[in-house]
Amino acid sequence: WVDDCHGALHPSGRLNDVITPPAYLSPSSIGTYRQCPQKFKLSRIDHITEPPTWHTHLGTFVHDVLEHMYQQDPGERTIEHVRTLATQRWTDGDWQTQVEALTEKPGTIADFKKQAFKCMSNLFSLEDPASTEFDGMEHEVLATVEGVALKGYIDRFMFGDDGIVISDYKTGKVPNPKFTSEADKFFQLLAYAARLEAADQEVTSRVELLYLGVPVKHELAITPVNISVAKGTIVETREGIDSALVAGEFPCNVTKLCDWCHYKTTGDCPAFK
């Protein structure tokens, strides 16, 4: 038995004879590794999945309704129609059962619906859905960026006069600038831009984060500097994963964030056995 954080043993106690890395990285998996290499191993290599939460369900449901709204004719993209569409998607996805099954619920089903509809209606203060058209939604992109295979879905993008505009919904809080740099906040969208450039030779001019709970929109113009920084992060992360695989060591990054980590509560993380 190993009582350190090197991950030589599977949490079940079985020796990891072969550790197979994921074939592709995504912005979320890169973020997980940078937050904690051991968490990356548990989730992406050992495939010990984290259960859904109130916040992940909220984001998924809101994304689903808004995606279907933008598939409607422009004249039907109204708040009233969003309410009808939300009711339909709620029933079709059996969302009541999914939310009720959550282990931790900070509110009732009515609270969940109220919070979700607030996010949906807040979109109308950030853009006019009736006059907004996208060239792609939930667009899968598989590309090699600086030798690193990346795969993922882009929420929405449109072709502008100066290049592609990529945007993404966020139903959580706006990151505190004291603890989150601009590069980290926009990394996901910058990685999308790098993938589009590598896959389709398409240049992105701007990325947008739409925080629906506030509501507020944060924008960033793409420059050679910030896209280069994002590519550097992608390469650095891949190299870190490869080195960890060779050494058989995925260190635990023990911080205050561990208090909210699923693997601490289940005992899967070696740091808290």
N, C-alpha and C positions, 0 to 999 in steps of 0.2 A: 504494500500500500504506500501511496505517496501523499504526504500531507502538505506539499507546497502548491504553487500555482502554475506548474509547468504543463499540466494537462497530459501527463504520461499515461494516465489511466482514464478510461471512460468513467463517468460518474457512477455507473452501475458496478464498477470494480473490475470490468474486463479490460485486458490490455489492448490498447489501440495498436494492432499490428500494422495496419495501413491507414494512414490519414489521407483522405482524398479531398483536395481543395475544390471549391466550386468552380465550374467551368467558366463562369462569367462573374464579374462584379457589377454592382449597381450602386448608385449614389447612397442608398440606405445601408447597404452592406459595408461600404467604405466608411460611412459615418459610424457604424457599429464598431468596426475594427479600431478606428481612431479614438473612440470613447473607451474601449476596453478590449484588448486582444482575446482575453479569455471568453468574454461574452460573444465575440465573433465565432470562436471555436464551438461553443455550446450551441449556438443557434444555426450557424451556416455549415459546420462540418459534422457535428454530432447530431444535428437536426432535432434538437430538443426545442420544440416550438413554444413560443410564448402565447398564452391564451389572449383572446381579444379583450379589450377594455372598453369602458364607456366612451373614451375619447377616440379610439380607433373606429368603433362602430359609428360614432357621430360623423367622423370624417368620411367614411365609406358611404354612408347613407346620403349625406349632402352632395358628395361628388356624383353619385348615381342619379339623383333627381335632377341636378343641374345639367348633367350630360344629356339626359333625355329631353330636358327643356330646350336645349339648343338644337335638337333634332326636329323640333316643331317648326311650323311656318312662323315667320317673324311676328305676325299679328297675334299669335297665340302665346308669345313669350311675355306673359303678364304675371303679376303676383297672384292674382286669382287663379290663373291656370296652374301656377306652381303648387298652390295648395291642393288642387285636384290631383295633380300629377304625384305629389308626395303621398297622398292617400293611397293612390293606386300602387306605387312602388313599395309602400309600407306593407300592403297586403300581399303583393306578388312575392316579395322577398321574405315573408314571414318574420318581419323585423321585431314584432312583439315578442315572439318566442326567443329570438336571439338576445334581445336586451334583457329579458327576464332571466335568462340563463347566466348572466354575468355574476361572477362571485362578489365583486364590489360594485355597488351602484350608489353614486352620490345623490340620486334623486329618484323620482317615480317615472313611470312611462310618460305621464303628462309633461314632466319636466324635460325629458329627452326630446319629445316632439316640439315643445316650445323652443328649446335651444336650437334644434335643427332648423325650424322654420325661421327663426331670427337670422341665422346665418344665410339662408336662402334669400330672404327679403332684403338683407343688407347688400347683396350683390347689386341691387338696382340703384344703390347710391354710389357705386363704384363704376358702373358702366351701364349703357342702355342695351339690354339684350335684344330688343327689336331691331336695332341697327348694327349689331355686332355679328360678324360672320367669321367662322374659323375654317382654315384649310385642313385641319386635322385635330381629332380629339382621341384620347387614349391610344395614341400612335406608338406602336412598338418599334423600337430602333435597336438593331444589333450592329455593333461596329467595333473596330479595333482602334483605340486611341493611344498613340505612342507605344504600340506593342501590347497594350492591355485590352483584353476582350471585355466589352461592356454590353449590358442588355437591360432594357427597361422600357417603361411607357411614359410618354410625354402627355400630360393632361390636355393641353390645348396649344395650338400655335396658328399663326396667320402670317401671310406674306405681306410685308410692308414695303414702302418705297425704298428704304435703305437696307432691307434684309428681313429675316424672320423675327417675329416677336413671339417669345415663349412665355406663357403665364401659367400660374398654378394657384389653386385654392388652398388656403390654410384655415382650419377651424379652431386651431389652438391659439395660445397667447402670442403676442408679438415678442420676439426674443429681446432680452435686456441687453442693450449695447455695451454695458459694463462687462458682460460675460460672453457675448457672442460677437465675433468680428463680422464685418461685411462679407469677407471671403467665405466664412463658414455659413452665414445666413443664406447666401445665394449659391452655395456650392452645388446643390442639386441641379439648379437650372443651368449653371455654367457647365456642368457635366453633360447635360442634355445638349447644349449648344455645341460642345466638342464632339459629341456623337453624331449630330446632324452634319457637321462639317466633314467628319471622317466618312460617314456613310453615303451622303448625297452631294457632297461638295457645296452645301448650302451655308451661307454666312448668316449668323444671328446678329441682329443689331441691338436688341434690347430684351431684357427679361423682367418679369413682373411677379410679385408675390401679392396675392389678394387675401388679406386677413379679414375673413368674413364675420368674425365675432365682434370686431371693433366698431365699424369697418374702416380699413385704411389700406391703401395700395403703396407698396414699396417698389421702386423701379431701379434698374441698374443698366447703364449703357455698356455694351460689350466693347472692351478694348483689348489690344494685344497683351497688355499686362495682366488683366484679371483672367483672361482665358488661359494664359501661360501658367499662372499660379494654380488654376484648377487642374490643368494637365499634370503639373508637378505633383500635386496631391494624389492624383490617380496613380501615377508611376510609383511614388514613394510608398503608397499603401500596398500595392502589388508586391513590391520588393520586400516590404516588411512581412507580409503573409508568407512569401516564399522562404524567407530566412527562418521564420518561426516553424514552418513545416520541416525544414532541414534539421533544425535544432531540437524539434519536438517540444518546444516551449512557447506557450501562449500566456504571457504574464497577466496577472490580475491588476487592473488599475483601480485600486481601492480609494474611492472618494465619497463625498456626501451623496453622490448620485446612486450609490449602492443601496441606499435606503428605499429607493423606488424600483430596484431591479428584481425581476421575477426570479432569477436564478439564486438570489440570496435567500428569498423566502422558501424556496423548494429544497435548498441544501445542495443544489447541483454545483454551485460555485465552490472551488477548493478553498477559497479564502474564508468561507464561513461554515466549513464542516465542523 
